[in-house]
Amino acid sequence: MPTPEIEQTKTQETVQEALHKILDLLDKQQLVEDLVHKQGGPRQELVESLLQKQHMAELQTRLAALHPADIAYILEALPPARRLSVWDLVKADREGEILLEVSEPVRETLIAHMEPEELVAAAEQLDTDELADLAPDLPEDVMDDVFKALPVAEREQLRAAMSYRDEAVGALMDFDLVTVREDLALEVVLRYLRRLDELPDHTDQLFVVDRRETLRGALPINRLLVNDPEVLVRDVMKTDMLVLHDDDDAQDAAQAFERYDLVTAPVTDRRRRLVGRVTVDAVLDFIRQRAEAERLNLGGLREGEDIFASVWASARNRWAWLAVNLVTAFIASRVISVFEGTIEKLVALATLMPIVAGIGGNSGNQTITMLVRAIALGQINPANARKLVTKEIAIAVLNGLVWGGIIGLFAMALYKSAALGLVMTAAMTLNLLVAALFGVFIPLLMTKLGRDPAVGSSVLITAITDSGGFFIFLGLATLVLLH
Amino acid sequence: MPTPEIEQTKTQETVQEALHKILDLLDKQQLVEDLVHKQGGPRQELVESLLQKQHMAELQTRLAALHPADIAYILEALPPARRLSVWDLVKADREGEILLEVSEPVRETLIAHMEPEELVAAAEQLDTDELADLAPDLPEDVMDDVFKALPVAEREQLRAAMSYRDEAVGALMDFDLVTVREDLALEVVLRYLRRLDELPDHTDQLFVVDRRETLRGALPINRLLVNDPEVLVRDVMKTDMLVLHDDDDAQDAAQAFERYDLVTAPVTDRRRRLVGRVTVDAVLDFIRQRAEAERLNLGGLREGEDIFASVWASARNRWAWLAVNLVTAFIASRVISVFEGTIEKLVALATLMPIVAGIGGNSGNQTITMLVRAIALGQINPANARKLVTKEIAIAVLNGLVWGGIIGLFAMALYKSAALGLVMTAAMTLNLLVAALFGVFIPLLMTKLGRDPAVGSSVLITAITDSGGFFIFLGLATLVLLH
């Protein structure tokens, strides 16, 4: 008896291997082309076309064996020209799925390379919820054609899916529902399922609705399997469960999935009518995208860059952040200029001032990181906030005396001036206090204003501790050392 | 006919409400205590004890209705004294699960407050894979008792689970497997399942093994449901699927779950024997924990702080980062001190130098963020790396001329010196070049050394662009303006 072989692990390593083999094939093809280019002649061209055909066939076989997400990964890693030649080899019936998986900038390059009819064909392979995700990147006439080709019910779904804001549960939702009535026996449900070719992905529960599509409960597949077939749905269905609303925040839904270890959750509209479901894979994608957006934002990039994008496109992606920082640096510079007279008399101040500003910024960012986390964990309320300020002040004083003391001793030893050392320690402590106060205040204020405290707080605190640090240190020095 | 009520959404908002009600009850109880404390007397004590009993009963009812993850959330948000009084009200049979859900520092405070017997009882409610997660925080004698109380098979599982490094698939794995043989009819499988009280959570597939526990395939529940009961497992089982190895990197497993939209995946040892499975909820927790660790690291915190932790504990959590930054700031300060003579002659340099250093740091961090992402996406190979360096250099020159030009014009206007403006523009461009080169070089080197390029790159590049920026600007000024 022949035994079926289990496919080997397809983790990162295996995908990397596939990538290298494809790069290899592309290199070989390039080599042949270069050869012909150099030597010319009809015979070389014949050899080229034969070898090329062989390479292309091998490439196509390799691509066909890969999951759309892996093809997407490989497309991301290829420089533009090769990306497009691989794209041309991808079977037309997989293009839609792959377009969904690639990143925004790569998607744009692929779509720009496709004919309208090709795009319409790719889009038509997708479910309406997937189509809604792709729609913003498609040319208008393509979307018009796709829209016209849809059955009426799906048109409605597409319109609904596209109407939600990006951060709403509705934008995560799909429409692959299996619904049952509560007065059926499990046996009937089992027979009904057997008539389907397959169940939607991630079906861990069937949704129980009444005639008006109002959600009445859910029948977990597990219960369907372990209970007596004669039992009614009503008697084993679950009614204590998470129900999402289509206009809830997607972020709240993601937290609920993490907290309650869900695979799917039903989504209802305001009238408690079932309109769709959210699956854990959509939640995972959402979490990854958010983490990536946060990472890019912290690093000062507006959006993910295709490493093969033009210099011009990349530069523009980085300008907003550089411009903001240039303005704050310019302000700090103007603060220093107020004390040019003092620095002229004691140039050591110019040497030491970046330390005071820098450590203030680091400390302020620590406080902000701690606070953003506490806000996300719901640990902040008016009573706690007061305690927290007291605690941060205590830490600032402690750190100011310890680290400010150390650096003060250094300054004293280097410049043979006890007064300079004391000014250094005092300025460091004061700037750490400024960092602590604003480090608590900025995220709280942003939350109160309904903004995400993780975005922009870092730039603000650094601007304050830079200008503040220079002002405190140079101001103190002017008062103490020059009079 | 009475209709079952569906429980309302339990998203963030509802949990917050529960938290506020509990805080309210705790406040009332405190009020009663304070009153008695002030007025004394046996009658007041009677009133107190009656009211307290009432409040406690209400608290207990509320807590009993909450999911363990929600109780964990509420415990996190309470100051230590109240946290412990709520903890005392939690039913003993839920303590184990809740200990798993709370963060490390809060878990420590709760465990420190519990008697050994209580801890043993809590631990014994857990599955072996959960126990392995909790074990490092439990006192040794408690673990000894728990270990002795386990059946032999589970002892082996626990020993195995505890032997994996934190970043291995084995550490994510659980042992809740349902296995079947390939020569059974689906009907037999269905009957077998019906004999179980319930299936393990997240059972989307049964694992098909032979007599030696070697993995042969998987039977998705969906196929079990839609296929004819007479069909054999062998004929409908899946053999093309993701198989993890217990010593694979957990990070690779997480990527595979995202990529292939999995709910569970089988885990085998080196001899292809099925040893466990990974479920998507464990993957979600892993991803969240990694994202949080990364966020804390970027913010300069060693680990998550309990906002109610002591000043001393919090300060120590922040010292490593401050110490590193103090050293780099000190080095930058020494670089400036080399040019004290120059600054004395032209004090405007002290005013302008932080701009050159600061923008260099921002730009370097942008390059690093872009590169870390590209490395994670597998976009970096030797051929691409060379192109990338060229591109980053081009962006640096462009940005240096544009932004350096703007700030140079400002400097020129402010200090009426064309030469100073030119030095400013040139220094800015050169420092952006340094930022670009090291911004590409540092993450590549770290990856080559097998380290995570996201950790520590930012501190390094900032140190280089600070000291480098001061050196370039002041050095150029010394050469051009003073000779």
Interface residues (C-beta under 8 A of the other chain):
Chain A: T3 P4 E5 I6 E7 Q8 T9 K10 T11 Q12 E13 V15 Q16 L19 L23 H67 A69 D70 Y73 E76 A77 P79 S103 L190 L193 R194 L196 D197 E198 L199 D201 H202 T203 D204 L215 R216 G217 I221 N222 R223 L225 V226 N227 D228 R234 M237 T239 D240 M241 L242 V243 L244 H245 D248 D249 Q251 D252 A253 Q255 A256 F257 E258 R259 Y260 D261 V263 R272 V280 D281 V283 L284 D285 I287 R288 A291 E292 E294 R295 L296 L298 G299 G300 L301 G304 E305 I307 F308 V311 S314 A315 R318 W319 W321 L322 A323 N325 L326 A329 F330 A332 S333 R334 I336 S337 E340 I343 E344 V347 A348 A350 T351 L352 M353 P354 I355 A357 G358 I359 N362 S363 N365 Q366 I368 T369 M370 R373 A374 L377 G378 Q379 I380 N381 N384 K387 L388 K391 A394 I395 L398 N399 W403 I406 I407 F410 L414 D466 F470
Chain B: T3 P4 E5 I6 E7 Q8 T9 K10 T11 Q12 E13 V15 Q16 L19 L23 H67 A69 D70 Y73 E76 A77 P79 S103 L190 L193 R194 L196 D197 E198 L199 D201 H202 T203 D204 L215 R216 G217 I221 N222 R223 L225 V226 N227 D228 R234 M237 T239 D240 M241 L242 V243 L244 H245 D248 D249 Q251 D252 A253 Q255 A256 F257 E258 R259 Y260 D261 L262 V263 R272 V280 D281 V283 L284 D285 I287 R288 A291 E292 E294 R295 L296 L298 G299 G300 L301 G304 E305 I307 F308 V311 S314 A315 R318 W319 W321 L322 A323 N325 L326 A329 F330 A332 S333 R334 I336 S337 E340 I343 E344 V347 A348 A350 T351 L352 M353 P354 I355 A357 G358 I359 N362 S363 N365 Q366 I368 T369 M370 R373 A374 L377 G378 Q379 I380 N381 N384 K387 L388 K391 A394 I395 L398 N399 W403 I406 I407 F410 L414 D466 F470
